[in-house]
Amino acid sequence: MFIPVSDERKFSQTFRSDVQQRVKMGERDKKSVSPMFKQVAEEFALQPEILRAIADHESGYNPWALNVEGKSYYPKSKVEALVIIEKYKKKSFDVGLMQVNSYWLNKFDLSPSKALDPEENVRLGAWILRYCLDNYGYSWRAVGAYHTGSPKKFPARSKAYAVKVLKKYKALLDKSEQQIK
């Protein structure tokens, strides 16, 4: 596993294997996989709805979605996604469900192929969000920092991003609460 684990966020390898056996993402599968989001959210003390809101906004739940310096690509397979990444590997790019930026891939010495694994992509996105929450508090600033790196870097863009994600988050949270009742 490539993400630092603290005592508060220990992750059961047995449970992870169980999730991986149950969650099979086909080459064209573009849907939310609730057990995966729930498991990863628990690991990082987050609500699954915030991870799903980010994935919905960033990729529309497309595990192969890419963005290269502002241009979106929607390959039909992981292989096609890797070909595009190879072509633009010297540029800044975002990959997968959570649109994790190449900065983080370099920071964790993670291959684009590994980052395109849906579960690992969600896990890395959750780690980045947890980092932002720990640094900027539980506010729109942290959610905006997920997108821009810092709420101070591009304040208007950061806030606009956060507003969109938080709107999706509230809708997903309301839906979850309705299912509980």
Z-matrix of the N, CA and C atoms (Angstrom, degrees):
N
C 1 1.457
C 2 1.520 1 107.80
N 3 1.308 2 117.93 1 137.78
C 4 1.447 3 122.37 2 -172.49
C 5 1.517 4 114.42 3 -97.87
N 6 1.315 5 118.64 4 -5.73
C 7 1.458 6 121.33 5 -177.42
C 8 1.520 7 109.75 6 -101.07
N 9 1.348 8 117.00 7 134.88
C 10 1.458 9 119.18 8 178.75
C 11 1.524 10 111.56 9 -56.78
N 12 1.310 11 116.35 10 139.49
C 13 1.452 12 121.66 11 -179.50
C 14 1.523 13 108.18 12 -116.02
N 15 1.314 14 116.65 13 128.64
C 16 1.457 15 120.26 14 176.00
C 17 1.522 16 107.75 15 -102.17
N 18 1.329 17 116.13 16 168.46
C 19 1.460 18 119.54 17 179.62
C 20 1.525 19 111.74 18 -60.09
N 21 1.357 20 116.89 19 -33.71
C 22 1.460 21 119.83 20 -179.45
C 23 1.523 22 111.98 21 -72.86
N 24 1.321 23 117.24 22 -22.64
C 25 1.464 24 121.03 23 -174.61
C 26 1.523 25 111.64 24 -120.22
N 27 1.332 26 116.57 25 41.06
C 28 1.467 27 119.87 26 178.42
C 29 1.517 28 109.77 27 -64.40
N 30 1.285 29 114.90 28 150.45
C 31 1.459 30 121.05 29 -173.94
C 32 1.512 31 109.25 30 -127.15
N 33 1.311 32 116.40 31 124.03
C 34 1.457 33 121.76 32 -179.46
C 35 1.524 34 110.34 33 -76.68
N 36 1.316 35 116.86 34 117.26
C 37 1.459 36 121.22 35 178.54
C 38 1.532 37 110.49 36 -63.54
N 39 1.311 38 116.95 37 -34.17
C 40 1.467 39 120.71 38 178.67
C 41 1.519 40 110.12 39 -63.26
N 42 1.350 41 115.86 40 -46.78
C 43 1.455 42 119.72 41 -179.97
C 44 1.523 43 110.25 42 -64.63
N 45 1.328 44 116.68 43 -39.44
C 46 1.464 45 120.87 44 178.59
C 47 1.530 46 110.25 45 -59.91
N 48 1.314 47 117.15 46 -45.35
C 49 1.469 48 120.39 47 178.94
C 50 1.520 49 110.73 48 -61.30
N 51 1.331 50 116.02 49 -40.85
C 52 1.456 51 120.88 50 178.21
C 53 1.530 52 110.61 51 -60.65
N 54 1.345 53 116.26 52 -44.76
C 55 1.462 54 120.71 53 179.18
C 56 1.523 55 109.89 54 -62.61
N 57 1.331 56 116.68 55 -44.33
C 58 1.459 57 120.04 56 -178.78
C 59 1.525 58 111.61 57 -63.37
N 60 1.315 59 117.80 58 -34.42
C 61 1.458 60 120.23 59 178.39
C 62 1.523 61 111.78 60 -70.08
N 63 1.328 62 116.95 61 -34.17
C 64 1.461 63 120.75 62 -179.08
C 65 1.515 64 112.60 63 -81.88
N 66 1.350 65 117.33 64 -28.75
C 67 1.459 66 121.55 65 -174.48
C 68 1.512 67 109.33 66 -100.11
N 69 1.296 68 116.24 67 108.78
C 70 1.460 69 121.40 68 177.78
C 71 1.521 70 107.78 69 -118.63
N 72 1.319 71 115.93 70 114.04
C 73 1.456 72 120.45 71 178.33
C 74 1.520 73 108.23 72 -96.95
N 75 1.312 74 117.09 73 113.30
C 76 1.459 75 121.33 74 177.41
C 77 1.511 76 110.72 75 -72.27
N 78 1.311 77 116.41 76 169.05
C 79 1.461 78 121.44 77 -177.87
C 80 1.529 79 112.59 78 -57.90
N 81 1.312 80 117.72 79 -29.96
C 82 1.469 81 119.87 80 -177.21
C 83 1.522 82 112.89 81 -113.89
N 84 1.298 83 117.11 82 11.07
C 85 1.453 84 121.78 83 -177.71
C 86 1.529 85 109.32 84 -72.33
N 87 1.310 86 117.62 85 125.08
C 88 1.460 87 121.85 86 -177.66
C 89 1.524 88 110.00 87 -131.85
N 90 1.309 89 117.03 88 51.12
C 91 1.454 90 118.83 89 -176.50
C 92 1.530 91 110.24 90 -130.31
N 93 1.308 92 114.73 91 159.25
C 94 1.450 93 121.08 92 175.72
C 95 1.520 94 108.93 93 -68.23
N 96 1.304 95 116.54 94 136.03
C 97 1.458 96 120.83 95 177.36
C 98 1.528 97 106.06 96 -111.99
N 99 1.317 98 115.15 97 94.85
C 100 1.465 99 121.56 98 -172.07
C 101 1.527 100 115.08 99 -53.02
N 102 1.336 101 120.04 100 -46.04
C 103 1.467 102 117.76 101 -179.23
C 104 1.532 103 112.92 102 -59.48
N 105 1.320 104 116.94 103 -36.62
C 106 1.455 105 120.49 104 -179.71
C 107 1.534 106 110.49 105 -66.96
N 108 1.320 107 117.33 106 -45.95
C 109 1.462 108 120.11 107 179.97
C 110 1.524 109 110.58 108 -64.64
N 111 1.315 110 116.59 109 -39.22
C 112 1.470 111 120.53 110 179.66
C 113 1.527 112 110.74 111 -64.20
N 114 1.317 113 117.29 112 -46.70
C 115 1.465 114 121.90 113 -179.51
C 116 1.535 115 110.91 114 -60.64
N 117 1.309 116 116.85 115 -48.84
C 118 1.460 117 120.50 116 -177.91
C 119 1.529 118 110.38 117 -65.62
N 120 1.319 119 117.13 118 -40.68
C 121 1.464 120 120.49 119 178.25
C 122 1.530 121 110.83 120 -59.13
N 123 1.327 122 117.10 121 -42.11
C 124 1.467 123 120.83 122 178.70
C 125 1.526 124 111.09 123 -62.00
N 126 1.326 125 116.99 124 -39.99
C 127 1.468 126 121.11 125 179.98
C 128 1.521 127 112.10 126 -58.79
N 129 1.329 128 116.67 127 -35.29
C 130 1.458 129 121.30 128 -173.82
C 131 1.523 130 113.41 129 -110.07
N 132 1.321 131 117.10 130 16.25
C 133 1.464 132 122.74 131 179.03
C 134 1.532 133 111.08 132 52.91
N 135 1.332 134 114.81 133 50.06
C 136 1.463 135 122.03 134 177.88
C 137 1.523 136 108.78 135 -123.78
N 138 1.317 137 115.72 136 167.29
C 139 1.462 138 119.73 137 172.57
C 140 1.529 139 107.45 138 -90.11
N 141 1.327 140 117.57 139 137.07
C 142 1.467 141 118.75 140 -179.95
C 143 1.525 142 112.59 141 -59.47
N 144 1.327 143 116.83 142 -28.23
C 145 1.471 144 120.18 143 -178.83
C 146 1.523 145 112.25 144 -63.26
N 147 1.336 146 118.53 145 -33.06
C 148 1.469 147 118.87 146 -179.81
C 149 1.530 148 109.75 147 -72.60
N 150 1.326 149 117.38 148 -36.62
C 151 1.464 150 119.67 149 176.54
C 152 1.533 151 110.22 150 -67.07
N 153 1.323 152 116.40 151 -42.11
C 154 1.462 153 120.11 152 178.76
C 155 1.524 154 111.14 153 -65.53
N 156 1.335 155 117.55 154 -36.21
C 157 1.467 156 120.70 155 178.17
C 158 1.527 157 110.69 156 -64.11
N 159 1.318 158 116.57 157 -41.28
C 160 1.460 159 120.14 158 178.29
C 161 1.522 160 110.15 159 -66.27
N 162 1.332 161 117.59 160 -45.79
C 163 1.466 162 120.79 161 179.50
C 164 1.528 163 110.78 162 -62.00
N 165 1.321 164 116.81 163 -41.03
C 166 1.462 165 120.71 164 178.84
C 167 1.526 166 109.99 165 -61.65
N 168 1.323 167 116.33 166 -47.99
C 169 1.464 168 120.50 167 -178.34
C 170 1.529 169 111.94 168 -68.41
N 171 1.314 170 116.49 169 -43.95
C 172 1.462 171 120.73 170 -174.06
C 173 1.523 172 113.66 171 -73.14
N 174 1.331 173 117.58 172 -44.60
C 175 1.464 174 120.09 173 -171.33
C 176 1.523 175 114.46 174 -130.07
N 177 1.328 176 117.11 175 -4.75
C 178 1.461 177 118.96 176 -173.39
C 179 1.522 178 111.01 177 61.98
N 180 1.336 179 116.56 178 29.01
C 181 1.471 180 125.05 179 -178.65
C 182 1.535 181 112.52 180 66.42
N 183 1.310 182 116.57 181 24.51
C 184 1.463 183 120.37 182 176.50
C 185 1.527 184 108.17 183 -90.17
N 186 1.333 185 118.57 184 111.83
C 187 1.469 186 120.31 185 -175.83
C 188 1.522 187 113.60 186 -68.16
N 189 1.324 188 118.42 187 -15.60
C 190 1.473 189 120.40 188 -178.12
C 191 1.527 190 111.93 189 -105.69
N 192 1.317 191 118.30 190 4.49
C 193 1.464 192 121.55 191 -178.18
C 194 1.525 193 111.09 192 -58.18
N 195 1.319 194 114.98 193 141.66
C 196 1.466 195 122.07 194 178.54
C 197 1.524 196 108.84 195 -134.23
N 198 1.322 197 114.77 196 153.64
C 199 1.451 198 121.03 197 170.77
C 200 1.517 199 105.97 198 -138.84
N 201 1.328 200 115.36 199 122.52
C 202 1.463 201 120.61 200 179.27
C 203 1.516 202 107.60 201 -115.00
N 204 1.323 203 115.50 202 107.96
C 205 1.466 204 122.92 203 179.45
C 206 1.526 205 112.33 204 45.05
N 207 1.337 206 115.79 205 48.43
C 208 1.456 207 121.59 206 174.69
C 209 1.518 208 115.65 207 93.59
N 210 1.320 209 118.64 208 -7.44
C 211 1.465 210 121.09 209 178.88
C 212 1.524 211 109.03 210 -104.12
N 213 1.327 212 116.02 211 124.14
C 214 1.466 213 121.50 212 -177.97
C 215 1.519 214 111.93 213 -86.41
N 216 1.326 215 114.80 214 142.65
C 217 1.461 216 122.82 215 175.73
C 218 1.528 217 107.38 216 -130.34
N 219 1.332 218 116.45 217 142.27
C 220 1.451 219 121.53 218 178.73
C 221 1.525 220 109.66 219 -128.77
N 222 1.332 221 116.48 220 73.72
C 223 1.463 222 119.19 221 179.12
C 224 1.524 223 111.03 222 -63.25
N 225 1.335 224 115.33 223 159.96
C 226 1.467 225 120.55 224 -177.47
C 227 1.521 226 112.62 225 -89.57
N 228 1.338 227 116.56 226 -7.46
C 229 1.461 228 119.12 227 -178.94
C 230 1.524 229 110.13 228 -154.03
N 231 1.307 230 114.08 229 166.98
C 232 1.463 231 120.32 230 176.65
C 233 1.532 232 109.70 231 -63.23
N 234 1.322 233 116.88 232 -39.35
C 235 1.464 234 121.38 233 179.79
C 236 1.530 235 110.18 234 -60.29
N 237 1.333 236 117.33 235 -46.11
C 238 1.466 237 120.77 236 177.98
C 239 1.527 238 110.82 237 -62.65
N 240 1.322 239 117.13 238 -39.19
C 241 1.464 240 120.79 239 178.67
C 242 1.528 241 110.52 240 -62.50
N 243 1.320 242 116.84 241 -42.40
C 244 1.467 243 120.41 242 -179.55
C 245 1.527 244 112.00 243 -66.10
N 246 1.324 245 117.54 244 -33.90
C 247 1.471 246 121.09 245 176.67
C 248 1.538 247 109.57 246 -63.86
N 249 1.315 248 117.16 247 -43.63
C 250 1.468 249 121.28 248 178.59
C 251 1.521 250 110.54 249 -64.36
N 252 1.320 251 116.89 250 -44.10
C 253 1.469 252 120.66 251 179.15
C 254 1.524 253 110.17 252 -60.88
N 255 1.303 254 117.21 253 -43.76
C 256 1.474 255 120.54 254 179.48
C 257 1.529 256 110.47 255 -59.33
N 258 1.312 257 116.44 256 -40.48
C 259 1.469 258 121.00 257 -179.38
C 260 1.531 259 111.35 258 -63.72
N 261 1.333 260 116.82 259 -36.03
C 262 1.464 261 121.49 260 -175.55
C 263 1.533 262 113.01 261 -113.03
N 264 1.314 263 117.77 262 25.10
C 265 1.470 264 120.91 263 -171.96
C 266 1.532 265 114.21 264 -61.62
N 267 1.305 266 118.21 265 -20.72
C 268 1.473 267 120.90 266 179.33
C 269 1.525 268 112.19 267 -85.06
N 270 1.330 269 116.91 268 -8.12
C 271 1.460 270 121.72 269 -178.81
C 272 1.527 271 110.14 270 -100.55
N 273 1.322 272 115.55 271 168.30
C 274 1.463 273 120.79 272 174.90
C 275 1.525 274 108.40 273 -77.10
N 276 1.331 275 116.11 274 131.13
C 277 1.458 276 119.34 275 179.42
C 278 1.514 277 110.42 276 -143.04
N 279 1.348 278 115.22 277 157.10
C 280 1.459 279 123.54 278 177.76
C 281 1.519 280 107.61 279 -117.65
N 282 1.335 281 116.55 280 142.07
C 283 1.468 282 120.11 281 -175.45
C 284 1.519 283 112.85 282 -129.72
N 285 1.340 284 114.82 283 146.61
C 286 1.448 285 122.53 284 165.70
C 287 1.507 286 117.47 285 77.25
N 288 1.333 287 113.34 286 -168.74
C 289 1.460 288 122.45 287 -176.96
C 290 1.524 289 112.63 288 -53.04
N 291 1.320 290 116.12 289 -44.74
C 292 1.464 291 121.67 290 -175.33
C 293 1.521 292 112.60 291 -96.41
N 294 1.333 293 117.25 292 2.67
C 295 1.460 294 123.26 293 -179.71
C 296 1.541 295 111.02 294 49.81
N 297 1.315 296 114.56 295 56.25
C 298 1.461 297 121.75 296 179.26
C 299 1.525 298 108.71 297 -72.36
N 300 1.320 299 115.94 298 129.89
C 301 1.463 300 121.68 299 -176.57
C 302 1.522 301 111.65 300 -75.65
N 303 1.325 302 114.96 301 149.57
C 304 1.467 303 121.78 302 179.92
C 305 1.526 304 112.44 303 -58.47
N 306 1.335 305 118.19 304 -23.71
C 307 1.461 306 120.92 305 174.56
C 308 1.537 307 110.51 306 -54.99
N 309 1.334 308 116.29 307 -46.03
C 310 1.462 309 121.22 308 -178.41
C 311 1.522 310 111.31 309 -69.94
N 312 1.332 311 116.44 310 -34.85
C 313 1.465 312 119.27 311 177.83
C 314 1.526 313 109.70 312 -63.19
N 315 1.318 314 115.95 313 -43.30
C 316 1.472 315 119.99 314 177.63
C 317 1.524 316 110.98 315 -65.91
N 318 1.324 317 116.40 316 -42.40
C 319 1.468 318 121.10 317 -178.88
C 320 1.532 319 111.59 318 -58.74
N 321 1.339 320 116.69 319 -40.16
C 322 1.461 321 121.28 320 -178.54
C 323 1.528 322 113.03 321 -98.03
N 324 1.347 323 116.15 322 7.84
C 325 1.464 324 121.25 323 -178.96
C 326 1.526 325 109.84 324 50.36
N 327 1.313 326 114.29 325 50.71
C 328 1.463 327 122.60 326 -175.99
C 329 1.519 328 109.37 327 -108.43
N 330 1.300 329 117.15 328 133.06
C 331 1.460 330 120.71 329 179.08
C 332 1.525 331 110.31 330 -74.38
N 333 1.330 332 117.29 331 149.73
C 334 1.465 333 119.36 332 174.67
C 335 1.533 334 111.92 333 -57.63
N 336 1.323 335 117.24 334 -34.62
C 337 1.461 336 120.27 335 178.71
C 338 1.526 337 110.85 336 -60.69
N 339 1.321 338 116.90 337 -44.90
C 340 1.466 339 120.94 338 178.99
C 341 1.533 340 110.31 339 -66.66
N 342 1.343 341 116.11 340 -38.94
C 343 1.467 342 120.52 341 -179.47
C 344 1.524 343 112.24 342 -67.87
N 345 1.325 344 117.29 343 -21.74
C 346 1.457 345 120.43 344 177.11
C 347 1.523 346 112.79 345 -83.17
N 348 1.330 347 117.19 346 -8.97
C 349 1.459 348 119.82 347 173.09
C 350 1.529 349 106.28 348 -65.13
N 351 1.326 350 119.06 349 120.03
C 352 1.465 351 120.36 350 -173.52
C 353 1.528 352 114.66 351 -52.63
N 354 1.322 353 117.99 352 -44.77
C 355 1.467 354 118.97 353 -178.06
C 356 1.521 355 111.31 354 -66.94
N 357 1.311 356 117.44 355 -42.62
C 358 1.467 357 120.31 356 179.61
C 359 1.519 358 110.78 357 -66.72
N 360 1.327 359 117.14 358 -35.14
C 361 1.452 360 121.28 359 178.87
C 362 1.526 361 110.39 360 -65.25
N 363 1.321 362 116.61 361 -45.18
C 364 1.469 363 120.50 362 177.89
C 365 1.523 364 109.96 363 -64.40
N 366 1.312 365 116.80 364 -39.87
C 367 1.465 366 120.81 365 179.43
C 368 1.540 367 110.66 366 -63.01
N 369 1.306 368 117.33 367 -44.85
C 370 1.462 369 120.12 368 179.02
C 371 1.526 370 110.47 369 -65.95
N 372 1.330 371 117.25 370 -40.90
C 373 1.460 372 120.21 371 175.74
C 374 1.522 373 111.83 372 -60.05
N 375 1.336 374 116.32 373 -40.28
C 376 1.473 375 120.66 374 178.23
C 377 1.530 376 110.86 375 -65.33
N 378 1.324 377 116.50 376 -39.17
C 379 1.467 378 119.57 377 178.28
C 380 1.526 379 110.20 378 -63.10
N 381 1.339 380 116.72 379 -43.69
C 382 1.465 381 120.92 380 179.26
C 383 1.526 382 110.24 381 -62.81
N 384 1.333 383 117.45 382 -44.76
C 385 1.463 384 120.54 383 178.99
C 386 1.527 385 110.43 384 -63.00
N 387 1.332 386 117.90 385 -43.85
C 388 1.465 387 120.94 386 178.67
C 389 1.534 388 109.76 387 -59.72
N 390 1.321 389 117.34 388 -42.90
C 391 1.470 390 122.62 389 177.16
C 392 1.539 391 109.61 390 -58.07
N 393 1.325 392 117.28 391 -46.01
C 394 1.464 393 121.39 392 179.96
C 395 1.520 394 111.60 393 -64.83
N 396 1.335 395 117.09 394 -42.72
C 397 1.467 396 120.44 395 178.37
C 398 1.524 397 111.19 396 -63.36
N 399 1.315 398 116.41 397 -42.04
C 400 1.464 399 120.20 398 179.64
C 401 1.527 400 111.82 399 -65.41
N 402 1.334 401 116.92 400 -31.24
C 403 1.465 402 121.00 401 -177.74
C 404 1.520 403 114.45 402 -90.47
N 405 1.340 404 117.88 403 -31.07
C 406 1.469 405 120.74 404 -174.04
C 407 1.521 406 113.58 405 -117.49
N 408 1.319 407 117.89 406 -0.03
C 409 1.452 408 121.39 407 178.79
C 410 1.520 409 111.99 408 83.62
N 411 1.311 410 115.34 409 174.12
C 412 1.463 411 121.55 410 -178.81
C 413 1.519 412 109.00 411 -85.72
N 414 1.326 413 115.65 412 84.04
C 415 1.457 414 121.49 413 -178.40
C 416 1.516 415 109.02 414 -155.03
N 417 1.335 416 115.43 415 176.82
C 418 1.464 417 120.58 416 177.11
C 419 1.526 418 110.25 417 -59.25
N 420 1.333 419 117.84 418 -27.83
C 421 1.467 420 121.49 419 -178.34
C 422 1.533 421 110.82 420 -59.56
N 423 1.319 422 117.22 421 -42.28
C 424 1.470 423 120.56 422 -179.96
C 425 1.526 424 110.99 423 -67.54
N 426 1.326 425 117.08 424 -43.05
C 427 1.462 426 120.35 425 179.56
C 428 1.531 427 109.52 426 -65.35
N 429 1.307 428 117.52 427 -40.26
C 430 1.461 429 121.40 428 176.57
C 431 1.518 430 112.10 429 -64.28
N 432 1.326 431 116.17 430 -36.81
C 433 1.464 432 120.55 431 178.93
C 434 1.526 433 111.68 432 -65.78
N 435 1.326 434 117.32 433 -27.85
C 436 1.470 435 120.10 434 175.17
C 437 1.525 436 109.25 435 -56.23
N 438 1.302 437 116.39 436 -37.78
C 439 1.466 438 122.49 437 -176.40
C 440 1.534 439 112.98 438 -84.57
N 441 1.322 440 117.12 439 -41.46
C 442 1.466 441 120.09 440 -172.06
C 443 1.524 442 114.44 441 -106.73
N 444 1.317 443 117.67 442 -10.94
C 445 1.461 444 120.82 443 -177.78
C 446 1.513 445 112.73 444 95.32
N 447 1.308 446 117.10 445 -28.69
C 448 1.459 447 122.52 446 178.57
C 449 1.518 448 108.27 447 -162.62
N 450 1.341 449 117.68 448 139.63
C 451 1.462 450 118.60 449 178.48
C 452 1.532 451 112.00 450 -67.55
N 453 1.332 452 116.62 451 -16.37
C 454 1.468 453 120.81 452 179.76
C 455 1.526 454 112.05 453 -86.89
N 456 1.327 455 116.85 454 -21.47
C 457 1.463 456 121.37 455 -174.70
C 458 1.530 457 111.97 456 -64.03
N 459 1.297 458 117.09 457 -53.73
C 460 1.467 459 124.03 458 177.65
C 461 1.520 460 106.72 459 -135.03
N 462 1.325 461 118.83 460 77.53
C 463 1.468 462 120.16 461 -170.53
C 464 1.530 463 114.86 462 -57.45
N 465 1.313 464 118.38 463 -42.56
C 466 1.466 465 119.58 464 -178.50
C 467 1.529 466 110.54 465 -67.81
N 468 1.331 467 116.97 466 -43.68
C 469 1.468 468 121.14 467 179.60
C 470 1.526 469 110.29 468 -66.63
N 471 1.322 470 115.94 469 -39.48
C 472 1.462 471 121.31 470 179.26
C 473 1.525 472 110.89 471 -61.71
N 474 1.316 473 116.30 472 -45.76
C 475 1.465 474 120.39 473 -178.20
C 476 1.530 475 110.61 474 -69.27
N 477 1.327 476 117.76 475 -41.46
C 478 1.474 477 120.81 476 179.62
C 479 1.526 478 110.10 477 -61.59
N 480 1.316 479 117.32 478 -41.35
C 481 1.460 480 121.83 479 177.72
C 482 1.531 481 109.78 480 -61.43
N 483 1.327 482 115.51 481 -48.44
C 484 1.466 483 120.55 482 -177.99
C 485 1.523 484 111.19 483 -60.42
N 486 1.318 485 117.45 484 -41.39
C 487 1.465 486 121.14 485 179.92
C 488 1.526 487 110.37 486 -59.99
N 489 1.335 488 117.09 487 -44.49
C 490 1.469 489 120.92 488 -179.88
C 491 1.531 490 111.29 489 -64.73
N 492 1.324 491 116.41 490 -45.57
C 493 1.465 492 120.29 491 -179.09
C 494 1.525 493 110.75 492 -66.32
N 495 1.325 494 116.76 493 -43.76
C 496 1.462 495 119.60 494 -179.04
C 497 1.524 496 111.90 495 -65.24
N 498 1.323 497 117.82 496 -31.24
C 499 1.465 498 120.59 497 175.67
C 500 1.535 499 109.71 498 -64.96
N 501 1.321 500 117.15 499 -44.57
C 502 1.465 501 121.27 500 177.12
C 503 1.530 502 110.42 501 -64.40
N 504 1.329 503 116.00 502 -40.66
C 505 1.460 504 122.02 503 179.58
C 506 1.535 505 110.50 504 -59.48
N 507 1.328 506 116.37 505 -47.99
C 508 1.464 507 119.94 506 -179.65
C 509 1.524 508 111.12 507 -60.99
N 510 1.327 509 117.14 508 -41.69
C 511 1.465 510 120.39 509 179.23
C 512 1.527 511 110.49 510 -63.54
N 513 1.326 512 117.46 511 -43.12
C 514 1.469 513 120.87 512 178.66
C 515 1.529 514 111.20 513 -66.79
N 516 1.317 515 116.59 514 -39.09
C 517 1.465 516 120.72 515 178.32
C 518 1.518 517 110.79 516 -64.34
N 519 1.354 518 116.36 517 -44.52
C 520 1.474 519 120.20 518 176.84
C 521 1.520 520 111.18 519 -59.27
N 522 1.325 521 116.50 520 -42.16
C 523 1.468 522 121.39 521 179.85
C 524 1.532 523 110.30 522 -64.13
N 525 1.331 524 116.60 523 -42.68
C 526 1.470 525 120.79 524 178.27
C 527 1.517 526 111.32 525 -62.55
N 528 1.326 527 116.79 526 -42.56
C 529 1.461 528 120.82 527 179.82
C 530 1.527 529 111.00 528 -65.26
N 531 1.333 530 116.80 529 -37.50
C 532 1.464 531 120.35 530 178.14
C 533 1.526 532 111.33 531 -64.49
N 534 1.334 533 116.99 532 -36.06
C 535 1.465 534 121.05 533 179.94
C 536 1.526 535 111.35 534 -69.98
N 537 1.316 536 116.79 535 -27.87
C 538 1.473 537 121.27 536 179.21
C 539 1.526 538 110.53 537 -73.23
N 540 1.331 539 117.00 538 -35.92
C 541 1.470 540 121.64 539 -176.18
C 542 1.481 541 113.27 540 -69.76
